[in-house]
Amino acid sequence: MTKYIATDYNSVQNAIDSAIDATQPAKVTELVFPAGIYKTGPITLHSNLIITLEEGAVIQFIPEPALYSPIWTRWEGIECYAMHPLVYANDASNITVRGKGIIDGAGQWWWDTFRHIEEIDRTTPCEPWELALAALNPDYQSRPGGGARPQTQFLRPPLMQFWKCNNINLQDFTLQNSPFWTLHTVYSKDIVISGMSILNPADAINTDAIDLDSSQDVLIENCLFDVGDDAITLKSGSGLDGLRINIPTKNVVARNCRILASHGGIAIGSETAGGIENVSVSDCVFEGTQRAIRLKSRRGRGGVIKNIALHNLQMDGCWCPIVIGQYFAPGVLPEERETTLSEQPQPITPMTPFIKDIEITDVVATNIRSTAAFIVGLPEAPIENVLIRSFTYSLATGDQLLETWNSEPTEGHFHDNDRGIKVINAKNVKFL
């Protein structure tokens, strides 16, 4: 293995490219970033590369959309052109990023811009970079989304994305201030994420910590997540496009993690078309998380969520400890609402989602702010085979309590004043 020290603070990409020996592409190279601030545009990682971020090293990205030229990727469950991720690897293998340093997405400009788009309720592209993406994505007006307004084509980049990669090892460093999703793996496998901290402000929009997207054989352990959307998130594509790709996310283990602010601590969905299965979560702590366990889908997403095991979880101050729902409303287009969110049975199609074979054991939840559990399936596709054993819970008091609709955003469907365990459209749900 050859070791290089980064000395040029002005070109992170040049430092990476210079460390790679083109004549011996299989040789492992380590590139060390000593303490210092390295401002940069987008960077691309290579195979057989070790990046070591020493304590005090900060790689910080310039918040200028024109720098992040369009690439073909998956954005909110749909393959399309979107902005180049800040850190990107494409069809690469044997990559390690480690150390006590920081990779900073400088997200404030991106969040402020998106917040302004929401405030004025803009739904069409306007800026040059948006119009360029719209020209590349002729179907953008009808594209489904999860709430990040794809119709605007302000397709913010993830902080770190691995596309069709394998053997990825991420250890100990911090990812923070992401413009959009923070760590996004797509069609990738054999991934270890250990000892990391992923930090985004609680009001930073769409800043999931980890999105495992049609990815397999993943271990997440000993991590801290404090973000502005879901934390450990499993996805597999949305609707017809996700069915076309048809790659599941499966064989995922998450253990010994601490999750603070997030919309969903362990979030499965809502992009579920390729299926999500064989997931084990254990020995995790949730503090102030809105929904600790959150399985979510809706009509139009498709796929099957199955074989999910969640054990030995401690929760405090969560809005709703357990959500298993098929009426996830954010991002539903106006013309879809009548059928997508209907409480009446609808025809079963390839885009009908199914949830089954869920085991939740040894959960202690204190100071619940909304509802103990929200388990609501579709009348035509009820949730099946849920075992909840040793679930101990207590409600918060006084002004800490929230209205019950905060348990899960369904545009008001199935919410009432009951703060206990709600089960609707479900078969073989057992509490022991």
Secondary structure as UniProt FT lines:
FT   STRAND          2..5
FT   TURN            9..10
FT   HELIX           12..19
FT   TURN            22..23
FT   TURN            25..26
FT   STRAND          29..33
FT   STRAND          36..40
FT   STRAND          43..44
FT   STRAND          49..53
FT   TURN            55..56
FT   STRAND          57..61
FT   HELIX           65..67
FT   STRAND          70..75
FT   TURN            76..77
FT   STRAND          78..83
FT   STRAND          87..90
FT   STRAND          93..99
FT   STRAND          102..104
FT   HELIX           108..119
FT   TURN            120..121
FT   HELIX           128..136
FT   TURN            138..139
FT   HELIX           140..142
FT   HELIX           150..152
FT   STRAND          160..163
FT   STRAND          166..171
FT   STRAND          174..176
FT   STRAND          183..186
FT   STRAND          189..194
FT   STRAND          197..199
FT   TURN            202..203
FT   TURN            205..206
FT   STRAND          210..213
FT   STRAND          216..221
FT   STRAND          224..226
FT   STRAND          232..235
FT   HELIX           239..245
FT   STRAND          249..255
FT   STRAND          258..259
FT   STRAND          264..268
FT   TURN            273..274
FT   STRAND          276..287
FT   STRAND          291..296
FT   TURN            299..301
FT   STRAND          304..316
FT   STRAND          320..325
FT   TURN            330..331
FT   HELIX           334..336
FT   HELIX           337..340
FT   TURN            350..351
FT   STRAND          354..368
FT   STRAND          373..376
FT   TURN            379..380
FT   STRAND          383..395
FT   HELIX           398..400
FT   HELIX           404..407
FT   TURN            411..414
FT   STRAND          421..424
FT   STRAND          426..431
//
